[in-house]
Amino acid sequence: MKIYCEPEKLKAELSLKRFQGLRVGLSHGVFDLVHPGHIQHFIAAKKHVDILIVSITADEFVNKGPGRPIFNEEIRLSTLAALEAVDYVTVSREKTAEGIISILKPNIYFKGADYRDSADDPTGKIESERIAVEQIGGTVKFTDEFTASSSKIINSVLNPFDTRTKNWIEGFKKQHSIEEIDHYLDEISKLDVSLMGELIIDQYTMVDALGKTGKDPILAFQILETNLYAGGILAIANNCSSWTRSVSVYSMIGNEDKLPDEVSAFLNPKIKLHLTKAEGPTITKHRYIDVGTKSKVFETYLFDPEKYRQNSNGIFLNQIENLIETDLVLVADYGHGLMSHQTIQKVAELSRYLAVNVQTNAGNRGFNNISRYPKLDFFTANSRELQLEFRSKNIDFSQVLPELMNKLHASRAVLTLGADGVKVFGKQEIETVPAFATKVIDKVGAGDSVFAISSLLAFRNCPSAIIGLVSNIVAAQEIANLGHQTPLSLGDIKKQVRSLLR
């Protein structure tokens, strides 16, 4: 009978097995769809050891792209446990396999032949796994049995997308290659980037609804846990620091003087912060989330736009002289006071290449619009922001957005349409790319992620279809998590591109 154990419990179980002189092997993966190649791999592996363990990546850490895993970890475990060659199954609740390797300490770590050349692994994880195995005195063995791609089978048979999305992907594959996408992603890794925008702390408090109070017509909630995340320009910086050579952030912090430790812990060490102190509080957006449904029930803003505007025209204005030293400047204007008229004029004057995202939100009530910028090279906007820009609900985006591009001297632009994906505009083309997201937890930050990656790719003159595809991959990852958590690395994006296009 196959046994499922949590890793620490299995570690104790293996101690007795090793005392008895038995050799232990480990194979790790997602195993979303077990196919003949996997079965042959397990049979081949079992010939070399007395005990074969198969570990899977927990659902929350599967990084195969939108809609994955197809099957949850319970189904994946039960499927693997049904195989004769497998003795134990377990779950790794980490993004990579190094942790499970160090816990279980296999004598042999098995991988399929398609992993033999570590140069073909865009994430670099195979090499990290090899080092982890050698550190515990084990060896890595590649089986040379029949191989097949789970992603290719899933895309052919169990594709999670609707017909429109599947047709677009098939059309894309005829025009563009994985190698072409890799080229543009490698190109943005060479960039030095400056970022400017409001520094925002995103506070999430989980609550449990208790019901209506006895005396008043209001709902009562029990407060559970609270977490802080890097929001605003810091979230964009985290993304860009995973994709570019260097990132410098120009912003303002409130009278607290420093970021909370929980927020600092989320920041990539590569980020260079240039923060000017404002007299008001650091901007904090506090969202209360129902623990059962993960729905937002209430939100509060802590900010003082007037104090930020006053400070922006003082020391901060002098601080941004170094913007001209980087390849491009990304401005995320949340309309909370940092981007004053004087600051905007100076940024437009200094920037070699300027990408802008101007947001409409509850804090600026629609008074923040992109027409405040005299000129720029690239911008992103959502449909609501364009409606406010043109003061009309009924507009033809395909007509008005090129007009806005001409007015702002922009060569490219991206219109985000939520569940309908994105439209990427060039001088003579419009590429409509459907959304890839199949799981929506928190839509906050999706637009920021699209702005960050599309700005970098547009700077490198990337084809519009590739900008749309990569932007939607990044957005799907963002909205599948609560708050701004670990951003995708370039290797992660390349891996998801491969899963999507096989």
C-alpha positions in Angstrom: 0.0 0.0 0.0 1.3 3.4 -0.9 1.8 5.8 2.0 1.2 9.5 2.0 3.3 11.4 4.6 4.1 15.0 5.3 7.8 15.6 4.6 8.9 15.8 8.3 7.0 12.6 9.2 8.4 10.8 6.2 11.9 11.9 7.2 11.5 10.0 10.5 10.1 7.0 8.6 13.1 6.9 6.3 15.6 6.9 9.2 14.6 3.3 10.0 14.7 2.3 6.4 18.2 3.6 6.0 19.3 1.8 9.2 18.1 -1.4 7.5 20.4 -0.6 4.6 17.8 0.4 2.1 18.5 2.9 -0.6 16.1 5.8 -1.1 15.2 7.6 -4.4 13.3 10.8 -5.0 11.5 12.2 -8.0 9.9 15.6 -7.8 7.6 17.6 -10.0 4.1 18.9 -10.6 2.8 15.8 -12.2 -0.4 17.6 -13.2 -1.2 14.9 -15.8 0.5 11.6 -15.3 1.2 10.1 -18.7 3.2 7.0 -20.1 6.5 9.0 -20.0 6.1 9.5 -16.2 5.2 5.9 -15.6 8.2 4.7 -17.5 10.4 7.2 -15.6 9.2 5.8 -12.2 9.7 2.2 -13.3 13.2 3.0 -14.5 14.0 4.9 -11.2 12.7 2.0 -9.0 15.3 -0.3 -10.5 18.1 1.7 -8.8 16.6 2.0 -5.3 14.7 0.1 -2.7 12.3 2.9 -1.9 11.0 5.4 -4.4 9.4 8.6 -3.2 7.5 10.9 -5.5 7.0 14.5 -4.2 4.7 17.1 -5.9 4.7 20.8 -5.8 1.7 22.2 -3.7 -1.0 23.9 -5.7 -0.1 27.4 -4.4 3.5 27.1 -5.8 2.8 25.6 -9.2 4.3 27.9 -11.7 3.1 26.4 -15.0 1.1 29.4 -16.1 -2.6 30.4 -16.1 -5.1 27.6 -15.4 -2.5 25.3 -13.8 -2.5 23.0 -12.1 -5.4 21.3 -13.8 -5.8 18.8 -11.0 -5.4 19.8 -7.3 -2.8 18.2 -5.1 -5.2 15.7 -3.6 -6.0 14.2 -7.0 -2.3 14.3 -8.1 -1.2 12.5 -4.9 -3.9 9.8 -5.3 -3.0 9.2 -8.9 0.7 8.8 -8.1 -0.1 6.6 -5.1 -1.9 4.2 -7.5 1.3 3.4 -9.4 3.1 0.2 -8.5 6.6 1.6 -8.7 5.9 4.4 -6.2 6.4 3.6 -2.5 5.6 7.0 -0.9 4.0 10.2 -2.0 4.4 13.6 -0.4 3.9 17.4 -0.9 6.6 20.1 -1.1 5.1 23.4 0.1 7.8 25.4 -1.4 8.4 27.0 -4.8 11.5 24.9 -5.5 12.6 21.3 -4.8 15.7 22.2 -2.7 13.7 22.1 0.5 12.3 18.6 0.0 15.7 17.3 -1.0 17.3 18.6 2.2 14.6 17.0 4.3 14.4 13.6 2.7 18.1 13.3 1.7 17.7 10.8 -1.1 20.6 8.6 -2.2 19.5 9.3 -5.8 17.5 12.2 -7.2 15.8 11.2 -10.5 15.0 13.5 -13.4 13.8 12.7 -16.9 16.1 12.9 -19.9 14.6 16.2 -21.0 16.2 17.8 -18.0 19.7 16.5 -18.8 20.9 19.8 -20.3 20.6 22.5 -17.6 21.1 25.1 -20.3 17.6 24.3 -21.5 16.1 25.2 -18.1 15.1 28.9 -18.2 14.6 29.0 -14.4 18.0 27.6 -13.5 16.3 25.3 -10.9 17.8 22.1 -12.2 21.3 23.3 -11.4 20.1 24.4 -8.0 18.6 21.0 -7.4 21.9 19.3 -8.4 23.8 21.4 -5.9 21.3 20.6 -3.1 21.6 16.8 -3.9 25.4 16.9 -3.8 25.4 18.8 -0.5 23.6 15.9 1.2 25.9 13.3 -0.4 23.4 12.1 -3.1 23.7 11.8 -6.8 21.4 13.0 -9.7 20.4 10.3 -12.2 18.6 11.0 -15.5 16.4 8.2 -16.8 16.4 7.6 -20.6 12.9 6.3 -21.0 10.1 7.5 -23.2 9.3 11.2 -22.6 6.3 13.4 -23.3 5.2 16.8 -22.3 2.3 17.2 -19.8 1.9 20.8 -20.9 1.5 19.7 -24.5 -1.0 17.1 -23.7 -3.0 19.5 -21.4 -3.0 22.2 -24.1 -4.3 19.7 -26.6 -6.8 17.8 -24.5 -7.5 19.7 -21.3 -7.0 23.3 -22.4 -8.6 25.6 -19.7 -9.2 28.4 -22.1 -12.2 29.3 -24.2 -12.3 29.0 -28.0 -11.3 32.6 -28.6 -8.2 32.4 -26.4 -7.2 29.0 -27.9 -7.5 30.3 -31.4 -5.5 33.4 -30.6 -2.7 31.3 -29.1 -2.7 29.0 -32.1 -2.4 32.0 -34.4 0.4 33.5 -32.3 2.4 30.3 -32.5 2.4 30.5 -36.3 3.9 34.0 -36.2 6.2 34.0 -33.2 8.6 31.5 -31.6 9.6 30.8 -28.0 13.2 31.8 -29.0 12.0 35.2 -30.2 10.2 35.8 -26.8 13.3 34.7 -24.9 15.4 37.2 -27.0 13.2 40.2 -25.9 13.1 39.1 -22.3 16.9 38.8 -22.3 17.1 42.3 -23.8 15.1 43.9 -21.0 17.5 42.2 -18.5 20.2 44.6 -19.6 18.2 47.8 -18.8 18.8 50.3 -16.0 15.5 51.8 -15.0 14.3 54.7 -12.8 10.8 54.5 -11.2 8.7 57.3 -9.9 5.4 57.3 -8.1 3.7 57.2 -4.7 5.0 54.7 -2.2 2.0 52.9 -0.8 1.7 50.3 2.0 -1.0 47.8 1.3 -2.5 46.5 4.5 -4.8 43.4 4.4 -6.8 42.4 7.4 -8.7 39.1 7.3 -12.1 39.3 9.0 -15.0 36.9 9.8 -18.5 38.2 9.4 -20.5 37.8 12.6 -23.7 39.2 11.3 -25.9 42.2 12.0 -25.5 43.9 15.3 -28.3 43.8 17.8 -29.0 47.5 18.0 -27.9 49.1 14.8 -28.3 48.2 11.1 -24.7 47.4 10.6 -22.6 44.3 10.1 -20.1 43.2 12.7 -16.8 41.5 11.9 -14.2 39.7 13.9 -10.7 40.8 13.1 -8.3 38.0 12.4 -4.8 38.4 11.0 -3.2 41.5 9.3 -0.4 41.5 6.7 1.5 44.3 5.1 2.7 44.4 1.5 4.8 46.7 -0.7 2.3 48.5 -2.8 2.3 51.4 -5.3 5.7 52.1 -6.9 7.3 49.5 -4.6 5.3 46.7 -6.1 6.4 47.9 -9.6 10.0 48.1 -8.4 9.8 44.5 -7.1 8.7 43.4 -10.5 11.2 45.4 -12.5 14.1 44.4 -10.2 13.3 40.8 -11.2 13.6 41.6 -14.9 16.2 44.4 -15.3 19.8 45.1 -14.4 19.1 47.9 -12.0 16.2 49.8 -10.5 16.2 53.2 -8.8 13.0 54.4 -7.0 12.2 58.1 -6.5 9.4 58.6 -4.1 8.3 60.1 -0.7 7.8 58.5 2.7 5.8 59.9 5.5 6.8 61.1 8.9 7.5 57.5 10.0 10.9 57.9 8.4 11.3 54.2 7.4 9.3 51.4 5.9 7.8 48.8 8.2 10.0 45.7 8.5 7.3 43.5 7.0 7.4 45.7 3.8 11.2 45.9 3.6 11.4 42.1 3.8 9.4 41.9 0.6 11.7 44.2 -1.4 14.4 42.9 -3.7 17.9 44.0 -2.4 18.7 45.3 -5.9 16.3 48.2 -5.5 17.9 51.5 -4.8 15.5 53.7 -2.8 15.7 57.5 -3.0 13.1 58.6 -0.6 12.2 62.2 0.5 10.4 62.7 3.8 7.0 64.2 3.6 5.2 65.9 6.6 2.1 63.7 6.3 1.7 60.0 6.9 3.1 57.3 4.5 0.2 56.4 2.2 -1.5 53.3 3.5 -4.5 51.5 1.9 -6.2 49.2 4.4 -8.4 46.5 2.9 -10.6 44.2 5.0 -11.0 40.8 3.5 -13.7 38.2 4.3 -11.9 35.1 5.3 -14.4 32.7 3.7 -14.9 34.3 0.3 -11.7 36.4 0.0 -13.9 39.3 -1.0 -13.1 42.8 0.0 -15.7 44.2 2.4 -14.3 47.6 3.3 -11.3 49.8 2.5 -9.7 52.9 4.1 -7.1 55.4 2.9 -4.5 57.0 5.1 -3.0 59.9 3.2 -2.6 63.6 2.9 -2.3 64.6 -0.8 -1.8 68.3 -0.1 1.3 67.6 2.1 2.8 65.4 -0.6 2.1 68.0 -3.2 3.9 70.7 -1.2 6.9 68.4 -0.6 7.0 67.4 -4.2 7.7 71.0 -5.2 10.6 71.2 -2.7 13.4 68.8 -2.0 11.9 66.0 -4.1 12.1 68.1 -7.2 15.8 68.5 -6.8 16.3 64.8 -6.1 15.2 63.7 -9.5 18.0 65.3 -11.5 19.7 61.8 -11.9 16.7 60.4 -13.8 18.5 61.2 -17.1 21.2 58.7 -16.3 19.0 55.6 -16.8 17.7 54.0 -20.0 14.1 54.7 -19.3 11.8 56.2 -16.7 8.5 54.6 -15.5 6.1 56.9 -13.7 3.2 55.4 -11.8 0.9 58.3 -11.0 -1.7 57.3 -8.4 -3.0 60.9 -8.0 -2.1 61.2 -4.3 0.0 64.4 -4.6 3.5 63.3 -5.5 3.3 64.1 -9.2 2.8 67.9 -9.1 2.7 70.0 -12.2 6.3 71.1 -11.7 7.5 67.5 -11.1 5.7 66.3 -14.3 7.3 69.0 -16.4 10.8 68.2 -15.1 10.4 64.4 -15.6 9.2 65.0 -19.1 12.2 67.2 -19.8 14.8 64.9 -18.3 13.7 61.4 -19.4 15.3 59.8 -22.4 12.3 57.5 -22.7 9.2 58.1 -20.5 6.5 55.5 -19.8 3.5 56.6 -17.8 0.5 55.0 -16.0 -2.0 57.5 -14.6 -4.6 55.9 -12.4 -8.1 56.8 -11.4 -9.1 55.6 -8.0 -11.2 56.6 -5.0 -8.4 58.7 -3.7 -8.4 61.1 -6.6 -12.1 60.8 -7.7 -11.2 60.9 -11.4 -9.4 64.2 -11.4 -6.1 62.5 -12.3 -5.6 62.2 -16.1 -2.9 61.5 -18.5 -3.3 64.8 -20.3 -1.4 66.4 -17.4 1.8 65.1 -19.1 3.1 67.2 -22.0 4.8 64.4 -23.8 5.7 60.8 -23.3 6.8 57.7 -25.2 4.5 55.0 -23.9 1.5 54.7 -21.6 -1.0 52.2 -20.3 -4.6 52.9 -19.3 -7.8 51.0 -18.5 -11.2 51.6 -20.2 -12.6 53.6 -17.2 -9.6 56.0 -17.3 -10.1 56.6 -21.0 -13.8 57.3 -20.5 -12.9 59.9 -17.9 -10.2 61.3 -20.1 -12.7 61.9 -23.0 -15.6 62.6 -20.6 -17.8 60.0 -22.3 -19.0 56.5 -21.5 -19.6 55.5 -25.1 -16.3 55.8 -27.0 -14.5 53.8 -29.7 -11.2 52.9 -28.1 -9.7 52.0 -31.4 -10.3 55.5 -32.6 -9.7 57.7 -29.5 -6.6 56.0 -28.2 -4.5 56.6 -31.3 -5.7 60.2 -31.1 -4.4 60.4 -27.6 -1.1 58.8 -28.6 -0.6 61.6 -31.2 -1.5 64.3 -28.7 1.1 62.9 -26.2 3.7 62.0 -28.9 3.6 58.4 -27.8 4.8 55.6 -30.2 3.1 52.7 -28.3 0.3 52.2 -25.8 -1.6 49.4 -24.0 -5.3 49.4 -23.1 -6.2 47.0 -20.3 -9.7 45.6 -20.4 -9.8 43.3 -17.4 -11.4 40.0 -18.2 -11.3 40.9 -21.9 -7.4 41.1 -21.9 -5.4 43.9 -23.5 -5.2 45.9 -26.7 -1.6 46.8 -27.8 -1.4 49.9 -30.0 1.4 50.7 -32.4 1.7 53.4 -35.0 -0.2 51.4 -37.6 -1.5 48.4 -35.7 -3.8 47.2 -32.9 -3.2 43.8 -31.4 -6.1 42.4 -29.3 -4.9 39.7 -26.8 -7.4 37.8 -24.7 -6.9 37.4 -21.0 -5.3 34.1 -19.7 -6.4 34.4 -16.1 -8.6 31.5 -14.8 -8.3 32.3 -11.1 -9.1 35.7 -9.6 -8.3 36.4 -5.9 -7.2 40.0 -5.9 -7.3 42.4 -8.9 -5.2 45.1 -7.1 -1.9 45.4 -8.8 -2.7 43.7 -12.1 -2.5 47.0 -14.0 0.8 47.9 -12.3 2.3 44.5 -13.5 1.1 45.1 -17.0 2.5 48.6 -17.0 5.9 47.4 -15.8 6.5 44.6 -18.2 4.8 46.2 -21.3 6.9 49.4 -20.7 10.2 47.5 -20.8 9.2 45.4 -23.8 7.9 48.5 -25.7 11.3 50.2 -25.1 13.0 47.3 -26.8 10.6 47.6 -29.8 9.1 44.2 -29.1 6.2 43.1 -31.4 2.8 44.0 -30.1 1.6 40.4 -29.9 4.5 39.4 -27.6 3.9 42.4 -25.4 0.2 41.3 -25.1 1.1 37.7 -24.4 3.7 38.4 -21.7 1.6 41.1 -20.1 -1.3 38.8 -19.7 0.9 36.0 -18.3 2.2 38.5 -15.6 -1.3 39.8 -14.9 -2.7 36.3 -14.4 0.0 35.6 -11.9 -0.7 38.8 -10.0 -4.5 38.4 -9.6 -4.2 34.8 -8.5 -2.7 36.0 -5.1 -3.8 38.2 -2.3 -1.6 41.3 -2.1 1.7 41.9 -3.9 3.6 38.7 -3.2 6.7 37.2 -4.9 7.0 38.5 -8.4 7.7 36.3 -11.4 11.4 36.2 -12.4 12.4 36.2 -16.1 13.0 32.5 -15.8 9.5 32.0 -14.4 8.0 34.0 -17.3 10.0 31.9 -19.8 8.8 28.7 -18.2 5.1 29.8 -18.4 5.6 30.8 -22.0 6.8 27.3 -22.8 3.9 25.8 -20.9 1.4 28.0 -22.7 2.8 27.5 -26.3 3.6 23.8 -26.3 
